[in-house]
Amino acid sequence: MLKVRKGKYSSWSIAVVLVLFAVAVGGGCSRDDNSSRGTEGGETASSLGGSGGAAARWGQPAPAFELEDIEGNIWRLSELAGQVVFINFWATWCPPCREEMPSMQELYETMPKDRFKMVTILSNDDPALAEVFAEKNGFEFPILIDPGSEAGKAYGITGVPETYIIDKEGLLRQKYLGPRQWNSPEAQKMLMDYINR
């Protein structure tokens, strides 16, 4: 238990400690993270929907988006039909996001490019910082910019990182809260199962 002696700690420093503790326990970064963390197999049908009924739903068409990447290319989810799509929401200020990025790069290099697309969507962050971060670390996967967090709202994200897997028919199949080792045999098998269906 945290003991505070009068005059020694300000209420601001206590708040900072509590926020850091919540992030460490939760595994992800969030400004309003009251959700439970998913399992390695993703979340179930009953828990995928988010709040208010407007967010992405398991087994339903994934919310469409049209976003520009940091290189100026336009990405439309509709143009990725027929491929398994891996969507990761992240931010440069989020340590767990940065932690999982190397495994995502390995996955990006491993998966069949004609049947699998990985896109990352920057959440509440400066695209210039993301560009420098990606270049410094050799990350080649697309980084999309989400002005006003419209895509994040459509997917019902509660924090970052959050990852969504969309099947070849455009249906939302998996949601992962928090970081994962995306280069693991289990992750690759899960994705290849969707690719080979």
Helices and strands as residue ranges (DSSP letters): H 11-26, G 45-47, E 66-68, E 74-76, G 77-80, E 84-90, H 95-110, E 116-122, H 127-137, E 143-145, G 147-149, H 150-155, E 162-166, E 172-177, H 185-195
